[in-house]
Amino acid sequence: MDFRTSLLSHLPENETDALLDAIEHGKTTHAVLVNPKKMSDEEFVKRYPHVRPHPFVPHAFLYDKDEYELGKDLLYDDGVFSIEDASAMMVAYFLHPEKDDIVLDMCAAPGGKTIGASFLMEDEGVIVANDISYPRAKAMSQNVERMGRGDIIVASNDFVFSHIHFHDTFDKILLDAPCSGSAMMRKNDEAKADWRAEKVKSCSKRQLDLLELAYDMLKEGGTLAYSTCSFSYEEDEGVLLAFKAKHPEIEFIALPDDPSFVRGIDLPEAVRLHPNHFEGEGQFIGLFRKPGKLIKTKKEIVKNERYAQFLKQYGLENRSNEMMRSKFYSMSQHFDTSHLNILRYGVKLFEMRNIYIPDHHLTHYLDPSYSIPITYEETKAYIKGETFPLEKPDGFYIVSYDNQNLGYVKVSQNIAKNHYPKGLRRDI
């Protein structure tokens, strides 16, 4: 069965042909999510006046990549914005996690939906951003660091083995399930060549298994968002309806109507974001609620007196500050990670060595009031990894440019020695 035939089995012919035409001939949509801690929407639009507001998601904008190469902009390095797909942003928007939620993003890499959830939660609560692939989780951890978020735990676990330890733990779960990826066809020729009906069938079985694991970890009264970047019914409505047949107690949540949405086939509560209607690459999104009364987890803070002066210096004393495997972290609130393989626990502050060296993540978490402004020429030298003169007493300092923190330097004899991570250094 080819792709068109598979679509025709569930979509009208006119919709199928319009969707295929958008995939084959439509222009890829580009969008960004602006970090409200670092820049206002008004300031962003002032700098990039031809961007257009996302029709639903706050702090999100569509842009023309031929006009703005935002991925090469220094503000991208500073964590001022995250480049995302406009339709993928809608998953966190519909789930709408709140400040006091404990959230699991189960298949989270590269982390865009996690970042969107963190913005909605205003850097409070807890988000466990997990990916079974350690390299993908590591790349996601770097994104969390760049964006300066302080409520995210990055982990790499197979919940087949560890879900039992998280029974009834999460208020909200986001399951962006691994899929056949037909919504990636417009920007990735490999996705088009790789599509097979057998792959769709294999993915749908795995997706149903992942839903079972997620459901066990969801609290009574909790909400789960299921999404894919596939247009195949078997991976979308088919999975949710099969899950409903096994769990008739769940309640599907009706998502709002809009002319740019295609209603779910046999499941009108869900929505499809097809690129011939919605400016984005495509997404399927469905939400359901687990029966029962949702009981919120009591917020817990772990105090640390040993490094009280350091914490007070950076205004971190009211957060949960914890030492894990010789690394010191600051988290929005405590979360038990004893059964998680974690890569990051909130904001990494420093590692224990003969002397402790403040971490790059902390510089991106803090606001510029903790920094020393430097010139554009000094910034070019800094991002390239070079030293430059700085008349300050010996010690560590955060340097900033254009009201955005760049990172640390260590001043010795009026020379700023560079602590910008080597993997991020480049010419600007």
DRENSE-250244 format. One record per residue (C-alpha): residue in one letter; residue number from 1; x, y, z. Coordinates in nm, 3 decimals. Layout:
BEGIN
("a", NUM, (X, Y, Z))
...
END
This chain:
BEGIN
("m", 1, (0.000, 0.000, 0.000))
("d", 2, (0.140, 0.340, -0.095))
("f", 3, (0.102, 0.658, 0.113))
("r", 4, (-0.183, 0.807, -0.091))
("t", 5, (-0.384, 0.485, -0.078))
("s", 6, (-0.338, 0.465, 0.299))
("l", 7, (-0.465, 0.824, 0.340))
("l", 8, (-0.765, 0.757, 0.115))
("s", 9, (-0.875, 0.474, 0.343))
("h", 10, (-0.971, 0.736, 0.605))
("l", 11, (-0.967, 1.081, 0.443))
("p", 12, (-1.189, 1.218, 0.162))
("e", 13, (-1.018, 1.233, -0.178))
("n", 14, (-1.018, 1.614, -0.192))
("e", 15, (-0.853, 1.638, 0.152))
("t", 16, (-0.602, 1.367, 0.065))
("d", 17, (-0.498, 1.542, -0.257))
("a", 18, (-0.477, 1.884, -0.089))
("l", 19, (-0.262, 1.737, 0.189))
("l", 20, (-0.032, 1.561, -0.060))
("d", 21, (-0.001, 1.882, -0.262))
("a", 22, (0.098, 2.075, 0.053))
("i", 23, (0.360, 1.810, 0.131))
("e", 24, (0.496, 1.804, -0.224))
("h", 25, (0.482, 2.172, -0.317))
("g", 26, (0.417, 2.371, 0.001))
("k", 27, (0.681, 2.590, 0.162))
("t", 28, (0.823, 2.471, 0.494))
("t", 29, (0.700, 2.683, 0.784))
("h", 30, (0.952, 2.827, 1.032))
("a", 31, (0.864, 2.939, 1.384))
("v", 32, (1.026, 3.045, 1.710))
("l", 33, (0.923, 3.043, 2.073))
("v", 34, (1.053, 3.351, 2.256))
("n", 35, (1.183, 3.307, 2.610))
("p", 36, (0.972, 3.551, 2.817))
("k", 37, (1.237, 3.558, 3.093))
("k", 38, (1.488, 3.701, 2.849))
("m", 39, (1.296, 3.921, 2.607))
("s", 40, (0.946, 4.065, 2.573))
("d", 41, (0.736, 3.994, 2.266))
("e", 42, (0.740, 4.367, 2.189))
("e", 43, (1.120, 4.381, 2.191))
("f", 44, (1.142, 4.071, 1.971))
("v", 45, (0.902, 4.218, 1.713))
("k", 46, (1.095, 4.547, 1.722))
("r", 47, (1.413, 4.360, 1.628))
("y", 48, (1.245, 4.137, 1.369))
("p", 49, (0.954, 4.348, 1.239))
("h", 50, (0.840, 4.105, 0.969))
("v", 51, (0.761, 3.812, 1.198))
("r", 52, (0.396, 3.714, 1.244))
("p", 53, (0.235, 3.607, 1.574))
("h", 54, (0.148, 3.239, 1.606))
("p", 55, (-0.233, 3.216, 1.588))
("f", 56, (-0.259, 3.040, 1.926))
("v", 57, (0.066, 2.998, 2.120))
("p", 58, (0.185, 3.291, 2.337))
("h", 59, (0.539, 3.420, 2.274))
("a", 60, (0.553, 3.231, 1.942))
("f", 61, (0.611, 3.378, 1.595))
("l", 62, (0.629, 3.262, 1.235))
("y", 63, (0.911, 3.393, 1.017))
("d", 64, (1.065, 3.371, 0.672))
("k", 65, (1.399, 3.191, 0.686))
("d", 66, (1.513, 3.369, 0.368))
("e", 67, (1.484, 3.698, 0.558))
("y", 68, (1.589, 3.598, 0.911))
("e", 69, (1.845, 3.322, 0.973))
("l", 70, (1.757, 3.307, 1.340))
("g", 71, (1.951, 2.985, 1.403))
("k", 72, (2.274, 3.178, 1.335))
("d", 73, (2.175, 3.478, 1.548))
("l", 74, (2.368, 3.542, 1.871))
("l", 75, (2.035, 3.570, 2.052))
("y", 76, (1.976, 3.202, 1.969))
("d", 77, (2.301, 3.116, 2.148))
("d", 78, (2.186, 3.331, 2.440))
("g", 79, (1.866, 3.128, 2.478))
("v", 80, (1.637, 3.417, 2.382))
("f", 81, (1.436, 3.191, 2.153))
("s", 82, (1.392, 2.830, 2.053))
("i", 83, (1.327, 2.727, 1.692))
("e", 84, (1.023, 2.497, 1.680))
("d", 85, (0.759, 2.368, 1.443))
("a", 86, (0.445, 2.581, 1.467))
("s", 87, (0.213, 2.277, 1.478))
("a", 88, (0.426, 2.085, 1.732))
("m", 89, (0.396, 2.386, 1.967))
("m", 90, (0.024, 2.318, 1.992))
("v", 91, (0.069, 2.000, 2.200))
("a", 92, (0.191, 2.183, 2.513))
("y", 93, (-0.056, 2.463, 2.439))
("f", 94, (-0.352, 2.221, 2.452))
("l", 95, (-0.217, 2.030, 2.754))
("h", 96, (-0.156, 2.365, 2.930))
("p", 97, (0.052, 2.262, 3.233))
("e", 98, (0.040, 2.500, 3.530))
("k", 99, (0.287, 2.625, 3.791))
("d", 100, (0.210, 2.358, 4.050))
("d", 101, (0.203, 2.060, 3.811))
("i", 102, (0.434, 1.760, 3.807))
("v", 103, (0.473, 1.684, 3.436))
("l", 104, (0.632, 1.402, 3.236))
("d", 105, (0.738, 1.456, 2.876))
("m", 106, (0.790, 1.089, 2.803))
("c", 107, (0.964, 1.096, 2.461))
("a", 108, (1.092, 1.450, 2.485))
("a", 109, (1.400, 1.497, 2.263))
("p", 110, (1.492, 1.736, 2.113))
("g", 111, (1.296, 1.921, 2.382))
("g", 112, (1.077, 2.176, 2.205))
("k", 113, (0.755, 2.066, 2.372))
("t", 114, (0.935, 2.055, 2.709))
("i", 115, (1.054, 2.413, 2.660))
("g", 116, (0.702, 2.522, 2.565))
("a", 117, (0.561, 2.355, 2.876))
("s", 118, (0.826, 2.523, 3.091))
("f", 119, (0.726, 2.864, 2.955))
("l", 120, (0.361, 2.797, 3.038))
("m", 121, (0.462, 2.688, 3.390))
("e", 122, (0.673, 3.004, 3.431))
("d", 123, (0.979, 2.801, 3.535))
("e", 124, (0.799, 2.648, 3.835))
("g", 125, (0.664, 2.302, 3.916))
("v", 126, (0.853, 2.001, 3.779))
("i", 127, (0.900, 1.869, 3.426))
("v", 128, (1.072, 1.534, 3.378))
("a", 129, (1.195, 1.544, 3.016))
("n", 130, (1.284, 1.188, 2.921))
("d", 131, (1.422, 1.020, 2.614))
("i", 132, (1.520, 0.656, 2.589))
("s", 133, (1.814, 0.750, 2.362))
("y", 134, (2.103, 0.880, 2.571))
("p", 135, (2.260, 1.083, 2.284))
("r", 136, (1.924, 1.248, 2.212))
("a", 137, (1.873, 1.317, 2.583))
("k", 138, (2.220, 1.471, 2.598))
("a", 139, (2.140, 1.706, 2.308))
("m", 140, (1.812, 1.795, 2.482))
("s", 141, (2.004, 1.873, 2.802))
("q", 142, (2.216, 2.121, 2.606))
("n", 143, (1.897, 2.288, 2.478))
("v", 144, (1.763, 2.318, 2.834))
("e", 145, (2.095, 2.472, 2.939))
("r", 146, (2.094, 2.720, 2.648))
("m", 147, (1.738, 2.828, 2.730))
("g", 148, (1.829, 2.873, 3.097))
("r", 149, (1.533, 2.678, 3.236))
("g", 150, (1.517, 2.590, 3.606))
("d", 151, (1.221, 2.348, 3.637))
("i", 152, (1.334, 2.066, 3.405))
("i", 153, (1.489, 1.730, 3.495))
("v", 154, (1.651, 1.572, 3.188))
("a", 155, (1.654, 1.192, 3.203))
("s", 156, (1.720, 0.890, 2.983))
("n", 157, (1.512, 0.592, 3.091))
("d", 158, (1.322, 0.298, 2.948))
("f", 159, (0.996, 0.312, 3.143))
("v", 160, (0.925, -0.052, 3.056))
("f", 161, (1.157, -0.123, 3.348))
("s", 162, (1.107, 0.183, 3.572))
("h", 163, (0.740, 0.286, 3.536))
("i", 164, (0.650, 0.082, 3.848))
("h", 165, (0.842, 0.338, 4.057))
("f", 166, (0.628, 0.623, 3.921))
("h", 167, (0.280, 0.478, 3.960))
("d", 168, (0.026, 0.764, 3.999))
("t", 169, (0.303, 1.027, 4.002))
("f", 170, (0.234, 1.284, 3.730))
("d", 171, (-0.046, 1.542, 3.707))
("k", 172, (0.005, 1.572, 3.331))
("i", 173, (0.186, 1.358, 3.078))
("l", 174, (0.289, 1.452, 2.727))
("l", 175, (0.344, 1.151, 2.502))
("d", 176, (0.473, 1.263, 2.163))
("a", 177, (0.502, 0.907, 2.041))
("p", 178, (0.770, 0.780, 1.801))
("c", 179, (0.597, 0.740, 1.465))
("s", 180, (0.638, 0.685, 1.091))
("g", 181, (0.694, 1.061, 1.051))
("s", 182, (0.486, 1.150, 0.747))
("a", 183, (0.458, 1.509, 0.874))
("m", 184, (0.834, 1.533, 0.823))
("m", 185, (0.810, 1.456, 0.450))
("r", 186, (0.801, 1.820, 0.340))
("k", 187, (1.138, 1.904, 0.493))
("n", 188, (1.302, 1.560, 0.488))
("d", 189, (1.321, 1.349, 0.172))
("e", 190, (1.436, 1.052, 0.379))
("a", 191, (1.101, 1.050, 0.563))
("k", 192, (0.924, 1.027, 0.229))
("a", 193, (1.145, 0.743, 0.104))
("d", 194, (1.123, 0.559, 0.436))
("w", 195, (0.741, 0.549, 0.461))
("r", 196, (0.596, 0.197, 0.458))
("a", 197, (0.261, 0.058, 0.567))
("e", 198, (0.449, -0.206, 0.768))
("k", 199, (0.630, 0.069, 0.960))
("v", 200, (0.298, 0.237, 1.042))
("k", 201, (0.164, -0.090, 1.178))
("s", 202, (0.480, -0.151, 1.385))
("c", 203, (0.473, 0.204, 1.523))
("s", 204, (0.107, 0.180, 1.623))
("k", 205, (0.178, -0.128, 1.836))
("r", 206, (0.467, 0.049, 2.009))
("q", 207, (0.256, 0.362, 2.061))
("l", 208, (-0.016, 0.160, 2.233))
("d", 209, (0.245, 0.000, 2.460))
("l", 210, (0.382, 0.345, 2.550))
("l", 211, (0.032, 0.469, 2.630))
("e", 212, (-0.012, 0.181, 2.876))
("l", 213, (0.311, 0.276, 3.054))
("a", 214, (0.214, 0.644, 3.060))
("y", 215, (-0.134, 0.567, 3.194))
("d", 216, (0.014, 0.378, 3.489))
("m", 217, (0.230, 0.682, 3.577))
("l", 218, (-0.059, 0.931, 3.541))
("k", 219, (-0.237, 1.033, 3.861))
("e", 220, (-0.608, 0.979, 3.906))
("g", 221, (-0.772, 1.290, 3.765))
("g", 222, (-0.461, 1.361, 3.558))
("t", 223, (-0.449, 1.458, 3.190))
("l", 224, (-0.253, 1.298, 2.908))
("a", 225, (-0.176, 1.455, 2.570))
("y", 226, (-0.103, 1.205, 2.294))
("s", 227, (0.053, 1.334, 1.973))
("t", 228, (0.237, 1.219, 1.664))
("c", 229, (0.391, 1.380, 1.356))
("s", 230, (0.212, 1.122, 1.142))
("f", 231, (-0.096, 1.160, 0.922))
("s", 232, (-0.177, 0.787, 0.941))
("y", 233, (-0.505, 0.700, 1.110))
("e", 234, (-0.354, 0.378, 1.249))
("e", 235, (-0.101, 0.579, 1.456))
("d", 236, (-0.340, 0.858, 1.553))
("e", 237, (-0.710, 0.806, 1.622))
("g", 238, (-0.664, 0.431, 1.582))
("v", 239, (-0.425, 0.415, 1.878))
("l", 240, (-0.643, 0.629, 2.105))
("l", 241, (-0.959, 0.435, 2.017))
("a", 242, (-0.782, 0.104, 2.077))
("f", 243, (-0.668, 0.238, 2.414))
("k", 244, (-1.023, 0.350, 2.495))
("a", 245, (-1.148, -0.002, 2.416))
("k", 246, (-0.908, -0.136, 2.682))
("h", 247, (-0.978, 0.150, 2.926))
("p", 248, (-1.342, 0.256, 2.877))
("e", 249, (-1.316, 0.467, 3.192))
("i", 250, (-1.103, 0.739, 3.027))
("e", 251, (-1.270, 1.062, 2.916))
("f", 252, (-1.160, 1.223, 2.591))
("i", 253, (-1.123, 1.602, 2.619))
("a", 254, (-1.277, 1.800, 2.334))
("l", 255, (-1.024, 2.038, 2.180))
("p", 256, (-1.158, 2.370, 2.048))
("d", 257, (-1.287, 2.428, 1.697))
("d", 258, (-1.102, 2.640, 1.443))
("p", 259, (-1.117, 2.658, 1.062))
("s", 260, (-0.747, 2.559, 1.052))
("f", 261, (-0.814, 2.230, 1.238))
("v", 262, (-0.924, 1.903, 1.081))
("r", 263, (-1.138, 1.709, 1.328))
("g", 264, (-1.021, 1.367, 1.435))
("i", 265, (-1.156, 1.082, 1.221))
("d", 266, (-1.399, 0.875, 1.435))
("l", 267, (-1.270, 1.083, 1.729))
("p", 268, (-1.409, 1.438, 1.701))
("e", 269, (-1.253, 1.545, 2.032))
("a", 270, (-0.904, 1.525, 1.872))
("v", 271, (-0.754, 1.751, 1.606))
("r", 272, (-0.531, 1.705, 1.304))
("l", 273, (-0.309, 1.992, 1.195))
("h", 274, (-0.268, 1.942, 0.822))
("p", 275, (-0.027, 2.179, 0.642))
("n", 276, (-0.290, 2.258, 0.377))
("h", 277, (-0.497, 2.421, 0.656))
("f", 278, (-0.258, 2.502, 0.943))
("e", 279, (0.078, 2.680, 0.904))
("g", 280, (0.308, 2.407, 1.026))
("e", 281, (0.448, 2.072, 0.919))
("g", 282, (0.165, 1.870, 1.073))
("q", 283, (0.057, 1.711, 1.401))
("f", 284, (-0.211, 1.488, 1.549))
("i", 285, (-0.320, 1.577, 1.904))
("g", 286, (-0.567, 1.408, 2.137))
("l", 287, (-0.619, 1.453, 2.513))
("f", 288, (-0.789, 1.236, 2.772))
("r", 289, (-0.844, 1.243, 3.147))
("k", 290, (-0.798, 0.956, 3.392))
("p", 291, (-1.099, 0.919, 3.624))
("g", 292, (-1.075, 1.023, 3.988))
("k", 293, (-0.991, 1.331, 4.188))
("l", 294, (-0.656, 1.492, 4.118))
("i", 295, (-0.454, 1.544, 4.437))
("k", 296, (-0.162, 1.780, 4.396))
("t", 297, (0.181, 1.687, 4.529))
("k", 298, (0.291, 1.900, 4.823))
("k", 299, (0.583, 2.122, 4.725))
("e", 300, (0.909, 2.025, 4.898))
("i", 301, (1.228, 2.232, 4.916))
("v", 302, (1.568, 2.090, 5.017))
("k", 303, (1.776, 2.353, 5.196))
("n", 304, (2.156, 2.366, 5.171))
("e", 305, (2.353, 2.551, 5.436))
("r", 306, (2.702, 2.453, 5.318))
("y", 307, (2.688, 2.681, 5.016))
("a", 308, (2.449, 2.938, 5.164))
("q", 309, (2.670, 3.233, 5.068))
("f", 310, (2.695, 3.118, 4.704))
("l", 311, (2.318, 3.061, 4.685))
("k", 312, (2.239, 3.398, 4.841))
("q", 313, (2.479, 3.570, 4.602))
("y", 314, (2.265, 3.455, 4.309))
("g", 315, (1.922, 3.468, 4.474))
("l", 316, (1.879, 3.089, 4.483))
("e", 317, (1.826, 3.035, 4.854))
("n", 318, (1.452, 2.966, 4.825))
("r", 319, (1.492, 2.691, 4.565))
("s", 320, (1.565, 2.321, 4.622))
("n", 321, (1.946, 2.304, 4.615))
("e", 322, (2.085, 1.951, 4.611))
("m", 323, (2.415, 1.770, 4.561))
("m", 324, (2.401, 1.470, 4.323))
("r", 325, (2.709, 1.268, 4.229))
("s", 326, (2.949, 1.555, 4.301))
("k", 327, (2.734, 1.801, 4.106))
("f", 328, (2.538, 2.081, 4.272))
("y", 329, (2.196, 2.161, 4.127))
("s", 330, (1.917, 2.411, 4.192))
("m", 331, (1.564, 2.291, 4.115))
("s", 332, (1.230, 2.471, 4.138))
("q", 333, (1.122, 2.208, 4.393))
("h", 334, (1.241, 1.865, 4.506))
("f", 335, (1.159, 1.557, 4.300))
("d", 336, (1.278, 1.205, 4.387))
("t", 337, (1.516, 1.094, 4.110))
("s", 338, (1.640, 0.774, 4.278))
("h", 339, (1.486, 0.564, 3.997))
("l", 340, (1.583, 0.796, 3.712))
("n", 341, (1.902, 0.807, 3.508))
("i", 342, (1.936, 1.185, 3.508))
("l", 343, (2.154, 1.411, 3.297))
("r", 344, (2.037, 1.739, 3.452))
("y", 345, (1.835, 1.835, 3.761))
("g", 346, (1.712, 2.191, 3.717))
("v", 347, (2.002, 2.438, 3.697))
("k", 348, (2.351, 2.296, 3.725))
("l", 349, (2.545, 2.530, 3.954))
("f", 350, (2.892, 2.371, 3.969))
("e", 351, (3.088, 2.047, 3.998))
("m", 352, (3.289, 1.961, 4.307))
("r", 353, (3.662, 1.986, 4.238))
("n", 354, (3.955, 2.135, 4.428))
("i", 355, (3.777, 2.464, 4.362))
("y", 356, (3.421, 2.490, 4.239))
("i", 357, (3.377, 2.648, 3.898))
("p", 358, (3.033, 2.802, 3.833))
("d", 359, (2.848, 2.632, 3.547))
("h", 360, (2.741, 2.783, 3.215))
("h", 361, (2.376, 2.688, 3.283))
("l", 362, (2.364, 2.922, 3.581))
("t", 363, (2.466, 3.219, 3.364))
("h", 364, (2.174, 3.155, 3.128))
("y", 365, (1.929, 3.108, 3.415))
("l", 366, (2.018, 3.437, 3.586))
("d", 367, (1.911, 3.779, 3.464))
("p", 368, (2.168, 4.037, 3.340))
("s", 369, (2.173, 4.225, 3.672))
("y", 370, (2.429, 3.966, 3.786))
("s", 371, (2.661, 4.041, 3.492))
("i", 372, (2.928, 4.278, 3.363))
("p", 373, (2.837, 4.426, 3.020))
("i", 374, (3.109, 4.394, 2.757))
("t", 375, (3.151, 4.549, 2.411))
("y", 376, (3.064, 4.388, 2.079))
("e", 377, (3.433, 4.333, 1.999))
("e", 378, (3.485, 4.171, 2.338))
("t", 379, (3.173, 3.957, 2.275))
("k", 380, (3.317, 3.839, 1.941))
("a", 381, (3.636, 3.738, 2.120))
("y", 382, (3.441, 3.568, 2.397))
("i", 383, (3.215, 3.361, 2.168))
("k", 384, (3.525, 3.258, 1.972))
("g", 385, (3.688, 3.135, 2.293))
("e", 386, (3.956, 3.403, 2.323))
("t", 387, (4.077, 3.608, 2.621))
("f", 388, (4.039, 3.986, 2.648))
("p", 389, (4.136, 4.261, 2.896))
("l", 390, (3.893, 4.322, 3.185))
("e", 391, (3.988, 4.548, 3.473))
("k", 392, (3.831, 4.369, 3.767))
("p", 393, (3.963, 4.205, 4.085))
("d", 394, (4.061, 3.840, 4.035))
("g", 395, (3.764, 3.601, 4.038))
("f", 396, (3.472, 3.466, 3.837))
("y", 397, (3.231, 3.701, 3.660))
("i", 398, (2.931, 3.667, 3.431))
("v", 399, (2.967, 3.876, 3.115))
("s", 400, (2.677, 4.000, 2.903))
("y", 401, (2.611, 4.176, 2.576))
("d", 402, (2.294, 4.344, 2.453))
("n", 403, (2.128, 4.278, 2.792))
("q", 404, (2.176, 3.900, 2.758))
("n", 405, (2.413, 3.689, 2.966))
("l", 406, (2.682, 3.514, 2.762))
("g", 407, (2.868, 3.306, 3.021))
("y", 408, (3.153, 3.310, 3.273))
("v", 409, (3.504, 3.446, 3.264))
("k", 410, (3.777, 3.411, 3.524))
("v", 411, (3.967, 3.735, 3.568))
("s", 412, (4.334, 3.700, 3.654))
("q", 413, (4.564, 4.005, 3.652))
("n", 414, (4.305, 4.206, 3.453))
("i", 415, (4.275, 3.940, 3.179))
("a", 416, (3.940, 3.766, 3.131))
("k", 417, (4.011, 3.397, 3.077))
("n", 418, (3.741, 3.232, 2.870))
("h", 419, (3.495, 2.980, 3.020))
("y", 420, (3.255, 2.968, 2.725))
("p", 421, (3.190, 2.597, 2.653))
("k", 422, (3.426, 2.473, 2.383))
("g", 423, (3.150, 2.301, 2.186))
("l", 424, (2.964, 2.632, 2.147))
("r", 425, (3.253, 2.849, 2.031))
("r", 426, (3.226, 3.004, 1.685))
("d", 427, (3.287, 3.317, 1.479))
("i", 428, (3.012, 3.578, 1.481))
END
